[in-house]
């Protein structure tokens, strides 16, 4: 899950990744990816792709997923 909640952006929690490359990812506001809040959605419910995460942000997501999933 990705959120632009100012509270989360200012103080990310366990498993949260502050997306430093949010503009490059096509997001309108500074955002946080919440690795501990996984969602399963059908493809038909998803909108268009906004962009791609930067390699640095992707490494942060990978580390957070490993943390919250205890891998």
Secondary structure, 3 states (H helix, E strand, C coil): CEECCHHHHHCCCCCEEEECCCCCCCCCCCEEEECCCCCCCCHHHCCCCCCCCCHHHHHHHHHHHHHHCCC
